[in-house]
Amino acid sequence: MADINEFDRMLSETRGLLDQIRGGATRPPGAEEMEGRGEGAEGKVRVVAGAGGELTSVELDPRALRMPSEELAEELKSAVNAALRELRARSQAADTAIDPDVLAERLRDAQDQGLRQMAAFTQSLDDLMTRIGARSGGTPPSP
């Protein structure tokens, strides 16, 4: 039979990990790979923003370099802002996809319920062993 203390220990460790995630000690899986992309000047200017909001790539088609500097600057600004908007949207979607607070509450409920059920199950087995021992005229075997 599984040890109830072992079950409680495993669930407690899991709750501790979730508390670390909620406290910001660890980043959610895939956060490092999250990025946003933006384009300007009909694809002649391409920008990639990575986790943390920093630009990881800026590509300029040689034809973009023929544009007036003010127009190129506007297109570059537009591409950067589009990449940052996409990154923010993806980040918010990732944050709401798995809410650590909801997971922690569900885990807490599952742990509490599991422990109650395990105690009830153990008590039922003890009662059954006592009845079997009483019927056979002996004492029940010790667990």
Secondary structure, DSSP 8 states (H G I E B T S, - for coil): ---HHHHHHHHHHHHHHHHHHHTTSS--TTGGG-EEEEEEGGGTEEEEEETTS-EEEEEE-GGGGGS-HHHHHHHHHHHHHHHHHHHHHHHHHHHHHS-HHHHHHHHHHHHHHHHHHHHHHHHHHHHHHHHHHHHHTS-----
